Amino acid sequence: MSELPALPTWGVVPDPVRNVLQRLKERAAAGVEAMDTQKISGETPQNHDEAFLQMSWAAEAADRATRDYRSVFNAYTHKFHQPKPPIGELAAMQGAITQSFAKRYTPKTVQAIEALLSAEPNLDAIRTGIRALGFADLRGISDALDRAMEEAESQRGFHPWLPAADKARAASRALERLGDDEL
């Protein structure tokens, strides 16, 4: 009986990166789950119908999370992972060409990954580079990140941030409360 050749070893994704990807997957899944058209009341959706507004927020939340997932995954594989995976294959799996692969993430995403992998994570870099996650979503990603979060929370005037889609939703709700007469 012949033995199969060993598959190439492509290294291990560090826990902080793997955990962030998992949180982004969970955020995307929650957004998709909230896209429930069965909850729309009446014959046609109205802009004031709560279920209709929920679907709009859900679509944004799912989109933001999946874009951040792809951005983090691509930036990590292209800039950090050792040994380097075959970028051409990864690009092809995403319907892209090798030359455009680096355009599928931003410098802010690279800075966020650097922060995740740091012994002293920079929370601002993570906040601006991975916008689909809020402050609370970061808890438990890594011990170093938990320490940085505890330090931030102890600072006078610190305000935890919301995920980008939740910020947009809160702004929409605030405008709604003002009403058309106030605008």
Secondary structure, DSSP 8 states (H G I E B T S, - for coil): --------------HHHHHHHHHHHHHHHHHHHT--GGG--SSS--TT-HHHHHHHHHHHHHHHHHHHHHHHHHHHHHHT-SS---HHHHHHHTT--GGGGGGGS-HHHHHHHHHHHSSS--HHHHHHH-TT--TGGGTTS-HHHHHHHHHHHHSTT------HHHHHHHHHHHHHHHHHHH-
